[in-house]
Amino acid sequence: MTAAQRLPLILIALAAITLASLDWLTRPPPLPAYAHVRSQWQPSESWLYDRHGRLLDSSRVDFAARRLAWVPLTRVAPVVRETILTAEDHRFTHHGGIDWLALAAATRDRIEGERPRGASTITMQLAAYLAPDLARPGARGWRDKLRQMRAARALDGAWSKDQILEAYLNLAGFRGEAQGIGAAALGLFGKTPETLSRDDALLLAALLPDPQADATRIARRACALSREDCARFPALAASMLGPTRSLALDPGFAPHLADRLLTKPGLRVRTTLDLRVQRLAAAALRRQLQGLGGTRARDGAVIVVDNESGDVLAYVGGIGGASTSPAVDAAAAYRQAGSTLKPFLYAAAIEKKYLTAASILDDSPVQLDTASGLYVPQNYDRAFKGPVSARVALAGSLNVPAVRTLLLVGVDPFRDRLWDMGYRGLVEDGSHYGFSLALGSAEVTLGEQAAAYRALANGGRWSPLNVTLDETPAKPRTITSPQAAWIVSDILADPAARAGTFGLDSALRLPFWAAVKTGTSKAMRDNWCVGFTKHFTVAVWVGNVEGDPMRAVSGTSGAAPVWRDVMQALEDDRSGAPPPPPGVQQRRITFANAREQPRREWFLAGTALTQVAAAPAESRRPRITSPVPGSVYALDPDIPAARQRLAVMVSGSAAAHRLRLDTRDLGTAETPPPIAIGPGRHVLALVDTAGRTVDRVAFTMR
């Protein structure tokens, strides 16, 4: 074959190689399908809804870009679609992904040295969004443009025009971190895409070529797009670029619960909350804290529970206001319980038949020997009421009778009972808390309080609370007997029994049946009010999140007014008392010496009384009542030693018993004389006729 004959073949081969190389060099990356892009869309936000599907709150979880939910094209105002198409790609519906006329005009402008106009179509821009390699920095050469054009042609063949426009509007960057029409509409105008006006659309279209442009340039371009009077655009552009709009569609009704549940971008969590109940609980708390003022108490929390289902209907972790720590979820924070644990102590004592509601407890000074020294409980008002019934002691929240009840029940059994009632902060054994556990020295959360009191309302059956609708309710466990739970509930609902402490017309008294208990922690750091009706349990905490004491806030002036307002709004005067369960009986009782007024009292079957009187001295076990074990006394150096004596007191039937100090016999115990004692540690013993020690106390003289 001659050279002339080979030349055409060589040219053909070179052309084939060139075309193959050009195809390889300009081949675009594979592009995903519309369905894949839609399914992989990940908003930067998550949303919290109430039980009826109403928006409660939203939370931003991903901070790389601001993206809201994918917006279907049908949810974008028609004027926005038309305006953006006119500005960016007015032949969009007629070309196949490449606007050849615009491309030719741009080429002519370049050849003639004029400022080139843009020729990228919406489809080409979308291809760059889907394959970032097509729009990488510096990708402005002929090869990059050809790859983008080929990608646009492929995209136009695989997607519908509506799908292309919808994806473009959701993927386009409008301003700063706002990606997509949803984030732009809400962040720049405080609106949804379907409510945008024509002026809004013009401003958005003016942003697209240069999202970081200043207000003057945006107003100028919006004016050019509008082709009408432009006087309004400078002010509109400046307003659009002003301080970020508060997201009007984000009501912020449950921010603390949102922070707890919205942990991943794109979540849509349906809670058990009821927006109506959430709003009224927050309003009641806000009203009370504003009334108290930030100098008295700054923070509070409210939880409302449906007794039957265990669904949390309201969860208010705080309301901001004067709070110095508004982000702290006060409903989940561990705080000292105060007197709110007493109902479970008395329920345990009644269940074990250690006490009845009519049993007499001595509300008088007591000193208890502990490993860390003497424990001397005091009542809230620093006064003592003498012998009182268990009903009055619990309803009036008396501290000393509660400690005496704990001596009957035992610290460890009571601690275990509280653990079973859901108080998971009690991680130590009983010895760690000691006798102060009766007065609420342990730390609990408001949620634990609501669940435990709901158990009382449900006859002693405890189960965890539900916060989301997809939770499977746990089977209730019986912790307290239905009879003991009902009697304690009856005591907590008795306004006459608590009148001695709280008065007859306190915030605890409602026009319908309601059981309620207040509590105040050490140094007035926490104030609680937890109670229930047949239908609802409401738990309220008021205090200062940072732990500093409240000022001028009493047991019924802090949390109780919030509890009252929420209960009255929920029940609407329709709640009646729950009927007594089987195994409970009522008797008319009287008290000797008119200690309390005659009344009809409830008892466990087999424990009923008709008269309550003090036991005669001969029926009581003899014991030394003074000095108290662990006491420390000091001799006064300014008083002659012979003139200083220690009084000894013995209670019960002490006939024929004798007292012995260390090894010295002091004589009969019936009328013990004051004794002179030297410095040192001493043991005082009470000895019966057989020489057996029936009681002994150790004390120190200095």
C-alpha positions as CSV (number, residue, x, y, z in Angstrom):
1,M,0.0,0.0,0.0
2,T,1.4,3.3,-1.0
3,A,1.8,6.3,1.3
4,A,-1.1,8.0,-0.5
5,Q,-3.3,5.1,0.2
6,R,-2.3,4.8,3.9
7,L,-2.9,8.5,4.6
8,P,-6.7,8.3,4.8
9,L,-6.5,5.3,7.1
10,I,-4.1,7.2,9.3
11,L,-6.4,10.2,9.4
12,I,-9.4,8.1,10.3
13,A,-7.4,6.3,13.1
14,L,-6.2,9.7,14.4
15,A,-9.8,11.0,14.3
16,A,-11.1,7.9,16.2
17,I,-8.4,8.2,18.8
18,T,-9.1,12.0,19.2
19,L,-12.8,11.4,19.6
20,A,-12.2,8.6,22.0
21,S,-9.8,10.7,24.0
22,L,-12.2,13.7,23.9
23,D,-15.0,11.4,25.1
24,W,-12.9,10.1,27.9
25,L,-11.7,13.6,28.9
26,T,-15.1,15.1,28.9
27,R,-17.0,12.2,30.4
28,P,-19.0,13.4,33.4
29,P,-19.2,11.5,36.6
30,P,-22.3,9.3,37.1
31,L,-25.3,11.3,38.5
32,P,-27.8,9.9,41.0
33,A,-31.5,9.4,40.3
34,Y,-34.0,11.9,41.6
35,A,-35.4,9.4,44.1
36,H,-32.0,8.8,45.5
37,V,-31.3,12.5,45.9
38,R,-34.6,13.0,47.6
39,S,-34.2,10.0,50.0
40,Q,-30.6,11.0,50.9
41,W,-31.6,14.6,51.8
42,Q,-30.5,15.3,55.3
43,P,-31.9,18.4,57.0
44,S,-29.7,20.2,59.6
45,E,-32.8,20.4,61.9
46,S,-34.9,17.9,63.8
47,W,-38.5,18.5,64.8
48,L,-40.5,17.7,67.9
49,Y,-44.3,17.3,67.7
50,D,-47.1,16.8,70.2
51,R,-49.4,13.8,70.4
52,H,-51.7,15.4,67.8
53,G,-49.0,16.2,65.3
54,R,-48.6,19.9,66.2
55,L,-45.1,21.4,66.2
56,L,-43.7,21.9,69.6
57,D,-40.1,22.7,68.9
58,S,-37.2,22.2,66.5
59,S,-33.5,22.0,67.1
60,R,-30.5,22.4,64.9
61,V,-28.2,19.4,65.0
62,D,-25.9,19.7,62.0
63,F,-24.0,23.0,61.9
64,A,-22.2,22.5,58.5
65,A,-25.1,24.1,56.6
66,R,-28.6,25.3,57.4
67,R,-31.0,22.9,55.7
68,L,-34.7,22.4,56.5
69,A,-37.0,19.7,55.3
70,W,-37.1,19.0,51.5
71,V,-39.6,21.3,49.9
72,P,-41.8,19.8,47.1
73,L,-42.2,22.1,44.1
74,T,-45.9,22.3,44.8
75,R,-45.1,23.9,48.2
76,V,-43.1,26.8,46.6
77,A,-45.1,29.9,45.6
78,P,-45.6,30.0,41.8
79,V,-44.3,33.6,41.7
80,V,-41.0,32.3,43.1
81,R,-40.7,29.6,40.5
82,E,-41.5,32.0,37.7
83,T,-39.2,34.7,38.9
84,I,-36.2,32.4,39.4
85,L,-36.7,30.8,36.0
86,T,-36.9,34.2,34.4
87,A,-33.7,35.3,36.0
88,E,-31.6,32.2,35.8
89,D,-32.9,30.2,32.8
90,H,-35.8,31.7,30.9
91,R,-35.7,28.9,28.2
92,F,-35.6,26.2,30.8
93,T,-38.8,24.4,29.6
94,H,-37.6,24.4,25.9
95,H,-34.0,23.2,25.9
96,G,-32.6,19.8,26.7
97,G,-30.2,20.8,29.5
98,I,-28.1,23.1,27.4
99,D,-29.2,26.5,26.1
100,W,-27.4,26.7,22.8
101,L,-28.6,30.2,22.0
102,A,-27.3,31.5,25.3
103,L,-24.0,29.6,24.7
104,A,-23.6,31.1,21.3
105,A,-24.3,34.6,22.6
106,A,-21.7,34.1,25.4
107,T,-19.1,32.9,22.8
108,R,-19.8,35.9,20.6
109,D,-19.3,38.3,23.5
110,R,-16.1,36.6,24.4
111,I,-14.8,36.9,20.8
112,E,-15.8,40.5,20.5
113,G,-14.2,41.3,23.9
114,E,-17.4,42.3,25.6
115,R,-18.3,41.3,29.1
116,P,-19.5,37.7,28.8
117,R,-23.0,36.8,29.9
118,G,-23.8,33.6,31.8
119,A,-24.8,30.6,29.8
120,S,-25.1,28.0,32.6
121,T,-28.6,26.5,32.7
122,I,-30.4,25.5,35.9
123,T,-29.8,21.9,34.8
124,M,-26.1,22.5,34.5
125,Q,-26.0,24.2,37.9
126,L,-27.9,21.2,39.4
127,A,-25.4,18.8,37.8
128,A,-22.6,20.7,39.6
129,Y,-24.5,20.4,42.9
130,L,-25.0,16.7,42.5
131,A,-21.3,16.1,41.4
132,P,-19.2,18.7,43.2
133,D,-16.2,17.7,41.0
134,L,-17.9,19.6,38.1
135,A,-17.7,22.8,40.1
136,R,-14.5,22.5,42.0
137,P,-12.4,25.7,42.4
138,G,-10.6,26.5,39.2
139,A,-12.8,24.3,37.1
140,R,-13.4,27.0,34.4
141,G,-11.6,25.5,31.3
142,W,-13.2,24.1,28.1
143,R,-12.9,20.5,29.4
144,D,-14.8,21.3,32.6
145,K,-17.5,23.1,30.7
146,L,-17.9,20.2,28.3
147,R,-18.2,17.8,31.2
148,Q,-20.8,20.0,32.8
149,M,-22.8,20.2,29.5
150,R,-22.7,16.4,29.0
151,A,-23.9,15.9,32.6
152,A,-26.7,18.4,32.1
153,R,-27.8,16.5,28.9
154,A,-27.8,13.2,30.8
155,L,-29.7,14.8,33.7
156,D,-32.4,16.3,31.4
157,G,-32.9,12.9,29.8
158,A,-33.3,11.0,33.1
159,W,-35.2,13.6,35.2
160,S,-38.4,15.5,34.5
161,K,-38.3,19.3,34.3
162,D,-40.3,19.6,37.6
163,Q,-37.8,17.3,39.3
164,I,-34.9,19.3,38.1
165,L,-36.4,22.6,39.2
166,E,-37.4,21.2,42.6
167,A,-34.0,19.7,43.3
168,Y,-32.3,23.0,42.2
169,L,-34.4,25.1,44.6
170,N,-33.6,22.7,47.5
171,L,-29.8,22.4,46.8
172,A,-29.0,26.0,45.8
173,G,-27.1,28.2,48.3
174,F,-28.9,31.5,48.9
175,R,-27.1,33.3,51.6
176,G,-24.4,32.4,54.1
177,E,-25.1,28.9,55.4
178,A,-28.7,28.8,54.2
179,Q,-29.1,26.0,51.7
180,G,-32.4,25.5,49.9
181,I,-35.5,27.5,49.5
182,G,-36.9,26.4,52.9
183,A,-33.9,27.7,54.9
184,A,-33.7,30.9,52.8
185,A,-37.4,31.7,53.1
186,L,-37.4,31.1,56.9
187,G,-34.0,32.7,57.7
188,L,-34.3,35.8,55.4
189,F,-38.0,36.5,55.5
190,G,-39.5,34.5,58.4
191,K,-41.9,32.8,56.0
192,T,-42.5,29.4,54.4
193,P,-41.7,29.0,50.7
194,E,-45.4,28.9,49.7
195,T,-46.1,32.3,51.4
196,L,-43.3,34.3,49.7
197,S,-44.4,37.4,47.8
198,R,-43.2,38.7,44.4
199,D,-40.7,41.1,46.1
200,D,-39.4,38.2,48.1
201,A,-38.9,36.2,45.0
202,L,-37.1,39.1,43.2
203,L,-34.7,39.4,46.1
204,L,-34.0,35.7,46.2
205,A,-33.4,35.7,42.5
206,A,-31.0,38.6,42.9
207,L,-29.1,36.6,45.5
208,L,-28.5,33.5,43.4
209,P,-25.6,34.8,41.2
210,D,-23.7,36.2,44.2
211,P,-25.1,35.0,47.6
212,Q,-22.6,37.2,49.5
213,A,-23.4,40.4,47.7
214,D,-24.2,43.5,49.7
215,A,-27.6,45.1,50.0
216,T,-26.9,47.7,47.3
217,R,-25.9,45.2,44.6
218,I,-28.9,42.9,45.5
219,A,-31.3,45.9,45.3
220,R,-29.8,46.9,41.9
221,R,-30.3,43.5,40.5
222,A,-33.8,43.0,41.9
223,C,-34.7,46.3,40.3
224,A,-33.4,45.2,36.9
225,L,-35.4,41.9,37.2
226,S,-38.6,43.7,38.3
227,R,-38.6,46.3,35.4
228,E,-40.7,48.7,37.5
229,D,-40.4,51.3,40.2
230,C,-37.3,50.4,42.3
231,A,-37.5,52.8,45.2
232,R,-38.6,50.0,47.6
233,F,-35.7,47.6,47.0
234,P,-32.8,49.2,48.9
235,A,-34.9,49.1,52.1
236,L,-36.2,45.6,51.4
237,A,-32.7,44.3,50.7
238,A,-31.3,45.9,53.9
239,S,-34.1,44.4,55.9
240,M,-33.5,40.9,54.4
241,L,-29.8,41.0,55.2
242,G,-30.4,42.5,58.7
243,P,-30.3,40.4,61.9
244,T,-31.4,36.8,61.4
245,R,-35.1,36.4,61.8
246,S,-36.3,34.5,64.8
247,L,-37.8,31.4,63.3
248,A,-41.5,32.3,63.6
249,L,-42.5,28.7,62.8
250,D,-40.4,27.3,65.6
251,P,-42.6,28.0,68.7
252,G,-40.1,26.8,71.2
253,F,-42.7,25.3,73.5
254,A,-40.4,22.4,74.8
255,P,-36.7,23.4,74.3
256,H,-35.4,21.2,77.1
257,L,-37.2,18.1,75.8
258,A,-36.1,18.9,72.3
259,D,-32.4,19.0,73.4
260,R,-32.9,15.6,75.0
261,L,-34.7,13.8,72.1
262,L,-33.5,15.5,68.9
263,T,-30.1,14.0,68.7
264,K,-29.8,13.4,64.9
265,P,-30.5,15.6,61.9
266,G,-33.8,15.0,60.2
267,L,-35.6,13.4,63.1
268,R,-39.4,13.9,63.5
269,V,-40.2,12.8,67.0
270,R,-43.9,12.5,68.0
271,T,-44.1,12.9,71.8
272,T,-46.9,12.2,74.2
273,L,-47.1,15.9,75.1
274,D,-50.3,17.9,74.5
275,L,-49.7,21.4,73.2
276,R,-52.6,22.8,75.2
277,V,-51.4,21.3,78.5
278,Q,-47.8,22.3,77.7
279,R,-48.8,25.9,77.1
280,L,-50.9,26.2,80.3
281,A,-48.2,24.6,82.4
282,A,-45.6,27.0,81.1
283,A,-47.9,29.9,81.5
284,A,-48.6,29.0,85.1
285,L,-44.9,28.7,85.9
286,R,-44.0,31.9,84.2
287,R,-46.8,33.8,86.0
288,Q,-45.6,32.5,89.4
289,L,-41.9,33.2,88.8
290,Q,-42.7,36.7,87.6
291,G,-44.7,37.2,90.7
292,L,-41.9,36.0,93.0
293,G,-39.3,38.1,91.2
294,G,-35.8,37.0,90.3
295,T,-34.4,38.0,93.7
296,R,-36.5,35.4,95.4
297,A,-36.5,32.5,92.9
298,R,-35.4,32.4,89.3
299,D,-36.1,28.9,88.1
300,G,-38.9,26.3,88.0
301,A,-40.1,23.1,86.2
302,V,-43.5,21.4,85.7
303,I,-44.4,17.8,84.6
304,V,-48.0,16.7,84.0
305,V,-48.8,13.0,83.6
306,D,-51.9,11.1,82.6
307,N,-52.4,8.6,85.4
308,E,-53.9,5.8,83.3
309,S,-51.5,5.7,80.4
310,G,-48.4,7.2,82.0
311,D,-48.0,9.6,79.1
312,V,-46.3,12.9,79.9
313,L,-48.7,15.6,78.8
314,A,-46.5,18.6,79.7
315,Y,-42.7,18.8,80.2
316,V,-41.5,22.3,81.1
317,G,-37.8,22.2,82.0
318,G,-37.7,26.0,82.6
319,I,-39.1,29.2,81.1
320,G,-36.0,31.5,80.9
321,G,-37.1,34.8,82.4
322,A,-34.7,35.8,85.1
323,S,-32.9,32.5,85.1
324,T,-29.1,32.6,85.0
325,S,-29.0,29.1,83.5
326,P,-31.9,28.9,81.1
327,A,-30.4,26.0,79.2
328,V,-30.4,23.6,82.2
329,D,-33.3,21.1,82.2
330,A,-34.6,21.6,85.7
331,A,-37.1,18.8,85.3
332,A,-34.3,16.3,84.9
333,A,-31.8,17.8,87.4
334,Y,-31.2,16.0,90.7
335,R,-32.2,18.1,93.6
336,Q,-32.8,17.4,97.3
337,A,-36.3,15.9,97.9
338,G,-37.3,17.5,101.2
339,S,-40.5,16.2,102.7
340,T,-41.8,14.8,99.4
341,L,-40.5,11.3,100.3
342,K,-42.6,11.1,103.5
343,P,-45.7,9.5,101.9
344,F,-43.7,6.5,100.8
345,L,-42.3,6.1,104.4
346,Y,-45.8,6.2,106.0
347,A,-47.2,3.8,103.2
348,A,-44.5,1.3,104.1
349,A,-45.3,1.6,107.9
350,I,-49.0,1.2,107.3
351,E,-48.5,-1.7,104.9
352,K,-46.4,-3.5,107.5
353,K,-49.0,-2.7,110.1
354,Y,-46.4,-0.8,112.2
355,L,-48.8,2.1,112.2
356,T,-52.4,3.1,111.4
357,A,-53.5,6.5,110.3
358,A,-54.8,7.0,113.9
359,S,-51.5,5.8,115.6
360,I,-50.0,8.4,118.0
361,L,-46.5,9.6,117.2
362,D,-44.6,11.9,119.6
363,D,-43.7,15.2,118.1
364,S,-41.1,16.2,120.7
365,P,-37.4,16.8,120.7
366,V,-35.3,13.8,120.0
367,Q,-31.6,13.1,119.7
368,L,-30.3,10.1,117.8
369,D,-26.8,8.7,118.0
370,T,-25.2,8.2,114.6
371,A,-21.7,7.4,113.4
372,S,-21.1,11.1,112.6
373,G,-22.5,12.3,115.9
374,L,-26.0,13.2,117.3
375,Y,-28.8,13.7,114.8
376,V,-31.4,16.2,116.1
377,P,-34.3,16.7,113.7
378,Q,-36.3,19.9,113.8
379,N,-39.7,20.8,112.3
380,Y,-40.1,23.4,109.6
381,D,-41.4,26.0,112.1
382,R,-38.9,24.9,114.9
383,A,-41.9,24.1,117.1
384,F,-43.2,20.8,118.4
385,K,-46.9,19.7,118.7
386,G,-46.5,16.8,121.2
387,P,-48.4,13.6,120.6
388,V,-50.1,13.6,117.1
389,S,-51.8,11.0,115.0
390,A,-50.0,9.6,111.9
391,R,-52.6,11.3,109.8
392,V,-51.8,14.8,111.2
393,A,-48.1,14.1,111.2
394,L,-48.0,13.2,107.5
395,A,-50.5,15.8,106.3
396,G,-48.8,18.5,108.3
397,S,-45.3,17.3,107.2
398,L,-43.9,17.1,110.7
399,N,-40.3,16.0,110.8
400,V,-39.8,14.3,114.2
401,P,-42.7,11.9,113.8
402,A,-41.3,11.0,110.3
403,V,-38.0,10.1,111.9
404,R,-39.7,8.0,114.5
405,T,-41.6,6.2,111.7
406,L,-38.3,5.6,110.0
407,L,-37.0,3.9,113.2
408,L,-39.9,1.5,112.8
409,V,-39.5,0.8,109.1
410,G,-35.7,0.8,109.0
411,V,-33.4,3.0,106.9
412,D,-32.3,0.2,104.5
413,P,-35.9,-1.1,103.8
414,F,-37.0,2.5,103.2
415,R,-34.2,3.2,100.8
416,D,-35.0,0.0,98.9
417,R,-38.7,1.0,98.7
418,L,-37.7,4.4,97.2
419,W,-35.5,2.6,94.7
420,D,-38.4,0.4,93.7
421,M,-40.5,3.5,93.3
422,G,-38.2,4.7,90.6
423,Y,-35.9,7.0,92.6
424,R,-32.6,6.1,90.8
425,G,-30.5,8.7,92.5
426,L,-30.3,6.6,95.7
427,V,-27.2,4.7,94.6
428,E,-25.8,4.3,98.1
429,D,-27.1,2.0,100.8
430,G,-29.2,3.1,103.8
431,S,-26.3,3.9,106.1
432,H,-25.1,6.6,103.7
433,Y,-28.3,8.6,104.1
434,G,-29.1,7.7,107.8
435,F,-32.1,9.0,109.6
436,S,-32.2,12.2,107.4
437,L,-33.6,10.1,104.6
438,A,-37.0,10.4,106.3
439,L,-36.8,14.2,105.7
440,G,-35.6,13.9,102.1
441,S,-31.9,14.2,102.2
442,A,-31.6,12.2,99.0
443,E,-31.5,13.8,95.6
444,V,-34.3,13.1,93.1
445,T,-35.6,14.5,89.7
446,L,-39.0,16.0,89.0
447,G,-39.6,13.2,86.6
448,E,-39.0,10.6,89.3
449,Q,-41.3,12.4,91.6
450,A,-44.1,12.4,89.0
451,A,-43.7,8.7,88.4
452,A,-43.7,7.8,92.1
453,Y,-46.7,9.9,93.0
454,R,-48.5,8.5,89.9
455,A,-47.9,5.1,91.5
456,L,-49.8,6.2,94.6
457,A,-52.6,7.4,92.4
458,N,-52.7,4.0,90.7
459,G,-52.9,1.9,93.9
460,G,-49.2,1.4,94.4
461,R,-48.4,0.2,90.9
462,W,-45.3,1.8,89.4
463,S,-44.2,1.9,85.8
464,P,-41.9,4.3,83.8
465,L,-43.4,7.4,82.2
466,N,-43.8,7.6,78.5
467,V,-42.4,10.6,76.6
468,T,-42.7,9.5,72.9
469,L,-45.6,7.7,71.2
470,D,-43.4,4.9,69.9
471,E,-42.5,3.7,73.4
472,T,-44.0,0.4,74.5
473,P,-45.6,1.0,77.9
474,A,-44.0,-1.2,80.6
475,K,-46.1,-3.5,82.6
476,P,-46.8,-1.9,86.0
477,R,-45.2,-3.5,89.1
478,T,-46.9,-3.4,92.5
479,I,-44.6,-1.7,95.0
480,T,-47.0,-0.6,97.7
481,S,-50.2,-2.4,98.6
482,P,-53.3,-0.8,97.1
483,Q,-54.7,-0.4,100.7
484,A,-51.7,1.4,102.0
485,A,-51.5,3.6,98.9
486,W,-55.2,4.5,99.2
487,I,-54.9,5.4,102.9
488,V,-51.9,7.6,102.3
489,S,-53.6,9.3,99.4
490,D,-56.6,9.9,101.6
491,I,-54.4,11.6,104.2
492,L,-52.7,13.8,101.6
493,A,-56.1,14.9,100.4
494,D,-57.4,15.8,103.9
495,P,-57.4,19.6,104.3
496,A,-58.4,19.4,108.0
497,A,-55.4,17.2,108.9
498,R,-52.9,19.7,107.4
499,A,-54.7,22.8,108.7
500,G,-52.4,23.0,111.8
501,T,-49.4,23.5,109.5
502,F,-50.8,25.1,106.3
503,G,-54.1,26.6,107.4
504,L,-57.5,25.8,106.0
505,D,-57.2,28.1,102.9
506,S,-53.8,27.4,101.4
507,A,-52.9,26.9,97.7
508,L,-53.2,23.1,98.4
509,R,-56.9,23.2,98.8
510,L,-58.9,22.7,95.6
511,P,-62.6,22.6,94.9
512,F,-62.3,18.9,94.1
513,W,-60.5,15.9,95.5
514,A,-56.7,16.1,95.2
515,A,-53.9,14.5,97.1
516,V,-50.8,16.7,97.5
517,K,-47.5,17.0,99.3
518,T,-45.0,19.9,99.5
519,G,-41.4,19.8,100.3
520,T,-38.6,22.2,101.0
521,S,-34.9,21.2,101.0
522,K,-32.1,22.3,103.4
523,A,-31.4,26.0,103.3
524,M,-34.5,26.7,101.2
525,R,-32.7,25.7,98.0
526,D,-35.7,23.7,96.6
527,N,-39.4,23.9,96.9
528,W,-41.6,21.1,95.6
529,C,-45.3,20.5,95.2
530,V,-46.4,17.1,93.9
531,G,-50.0,15.8,93.8
532,F,-52.6,13.9,91.9
533,T,-56.3,13.5,91.2
534,K,-57.9,10.4,89.7
535,H,-56.9,11.5,86.3
536,F,-53.6,13.5,86.5
537,T,-50.4,13.8,88.4
538,V,-48.7,17.2,88.5
539,A,-45.2,17.8,89.8
540,V,-43.7,21.2,90.3
541,W,-40.3,22.4,91.4
542,V,-39.3,26.0,92.1
543,G,-35.8,27.2,93.1
544,N,-32.5,28.3,91.7
545,V,-30.8,26.0,89.3
546,E,-27.4,27.2,90.5
547,G,-28.2,26.1,94.0
548,D,-28.3,29.3,95.9
549,P,-31.1,29.6,98.5
550,M,-34.4,31.2,97.7
551,R,-35.5,34.3,99.6
552,A,-38.9,34.7,101.4
553,V,-40.4,31.6,99.8
554,S,-42.4,29.3,102.1
555,G,-43.7,25.8,101.6
556,T,-46.9,26.9,100.0
557,S,-45.8,30.2,98.3
558,G,-43.3,28.7,95.8
559,A,-44.4,25.7,93.8
560,A,-47.9,25.2,95.3
561,P,-49.6,28.0,93.4
562,V,-48.3,26.6,90.1
563,W,-49.6,23.1,91.0
564,R,-53.0,24.6,92.0
565,D,-53.3,26.6,88.7
566,V,-52.4,23.6,86.5
567,M,-54.7,21.2,88.4
568,Q,-57.7,23.6,88.2
569,A,-57.1,24.1,84.4
570,L,-56.9,20.3,83.9
571,E,-59.8,19.0,86.1
572,D,-62.4,21.8,85.7
573,D,-64.0,20.8,89.0
574,R,-65.0,17.3,87.9
575,S,-62.6,15.1,89.8
576,G,-64.1,12.9,92.6
577,A,-62.3,10.8,95.3
578,P,-61.2,7.3,94.2
579,P,-63.2,4.6,95.9
580,P,-61.5,2.6,98.7
581,P,-60.1,-0.8,97.6
582,P,-61.1,-4.1,99.2
583,G,-59.3,-4.7,102.5
584,V,-59.9,-1.1,103.8
585,Q,-62.5,-0.4,106.5
586,Q,-63.7,2.8,108.2
587,R,-64.4,3.2,112.0
588,R,-65.4,6.1,114.2
589,I,-62.6,6.8,116.6
590,T,-62.1,9.1,119.6
591,F,-58.9,10.2,121.3
592,A,-58.3,10.2,125.0
593,N,-57.8,13.6,126.6
594,A,-59.3,15.2,123.5
595,R,-55.9,15.0,121.9
596,E,-57.6,15.2,118.5
597,Q,-61.3,15.7,117.5
598,P,-63.4,12.5,117.0
599,R,-63.6,11.4,113.4
600,R,-64.1,8.5,111.0
601,E,-60.8,6.9,110.2
602,W,-59.7,4.4,107.6
603,F,-57.8,1.2,108.6
604,L,-56.4,-1.9,107.0
605,A,-58.7,-4.8,107.7
606,G,-57.9,-6.2,111.1
607,T,-56.2,-3.0,112.5
608,A,-59.2,-0.9,113.3
609,L,-59.5,1.0,116.6
610,T,-62.4,2.8,118.2
611,Q,-60.4,4.7,120.9
612,V,-56.8,5.9,121.0
613,A,-55.2,6.4,124.4
614,A,-51.7,6.6,125.8
615,A,-50.3,3.3,126.9
616,P,-50.0,3.0,130.8
617,A,-46.5,3.3,132.1
618,E,-46.5,-0.3,133.4
619,S,-47.0,-1.6,129.8
620,R,-44.1,0.3,128.4
621,R,-40.5,-1.1,128.3
622,P,-38.3,0.7,130.7
623,R,-35.6,2.8,129.1
624,I,-33.2,5.6,129.8
625,T,-34.4,8.8,128.2
626,S,-31.7,11.1,129.5
627,P,-28.9,11.3,128.9
628,V,-29.2,10.5,125.2
629,P,-26.6,8.1,123.7
630,G,-23.6,9.9,122.3
631,S,-24.2,13.1,124.3
632,V,-21.2,15.3,125.2
633,Y,-21.4,17.4,128.4
634,A,-19.0,20.0,129.6
635,L,-18.2,21.0,133.2
636,D,-18.2,24.7,133.8
637,P,-14.9,25.7,135.5
638,D,-16.5,28.7,137.1
639,I,-19.0,26.6,139.1
640,P,-17.8,24.4,141.9
641,A,-17.8,20.7,140.8
642,A,-19.9,19.7,143.8
643,R,-22.7,21.9,142.6
644,Q,-22.8,20.4,139.1
645,R,-25.2,17.5,138.6
646,L,-26.5,15.5,135.6
647,A,-30.2,14.7,135.6
648,V,-31.2,11.1,134.8
649,M,-34.6,10.2,133.5
650,V,-36.2,6.8,133.0
651,S,-39.5,6.0,131.2
652,G,-41.8,2.9,131.3
653,S,-42.3,0.5,134.2
654,A,-39.0,0.9,136.1
655,A,-40.1,-0.5,139.4
656,A,-37.5,-2.7,141.1
657,H,-34.9,-1.6,138.4
658,R,-31.6,-0.1,139.4
659,L,-29.2,2.3,137.7
660,R,-25.5,1.7,137.4
661,L,-22.9,4.2,136.3
662,D,-19.8,2.5,135.0
663,T,-19.3,0.1,138.0
664,R,-21.1,2.2,140.6
665,D,-24.6,1.5,141.8
666,L,-26.8,4.6,141.8
667,G,-29.8,3.1,143.5
668,T,-33.4,2.6,142.4
669,A,-34.5,3.8,138.9
670,E,-38.0,4.9,140.0
671,T,-36.7,8.2,141.4
672,P,-33.1,8.6,140.2
673,P,-31.3,11.5,141.9
674,P,-29.1,14.0,140.0
675,I,-25.5,12.6,139.9
676,A,-22.1,14.2,140.1
677,I,-19.8,12.9,137.3
678,G,-16.1,13.5,136.6
679,P,-14.6,14.0,133.2
680,G,-14.3,11.0,130.8
681,R,-16.4,8.6,128.9
682,H,-19.2,6.9,130.9
683,V,-21.8,4.2,130.5
684,L,-25.1,4.4,132.3
685,A,-27.0,1.1,132.5
686,L,-30.5,0.1,133.6
687,V,-30.5,-3.3,135.3
688,D,-33.5,-5.5,136.2
689,T,-33.9,-7.6,139.4
690,A,-32.1,-10.5,137.7
691,G,-29.1,-8.4,137.0
692,R,-29.7,-8.2,133.3
693,T,-29.0,-4.9,131.5
694,V,-32.2,-3.8,129.8
695,D,-30.9,-0.5,128.5
696,R,-27.6,1.4,128.4
697,V,-26.3,4.7,127.1
698,A,-22.8,6.0,126.6
699,F,-21.9,9.7,127.0
700,T,-18.9,11.9,127.6
701,M,-18.2,14.5,130.2
702,R,-15.5,17.1,129.6
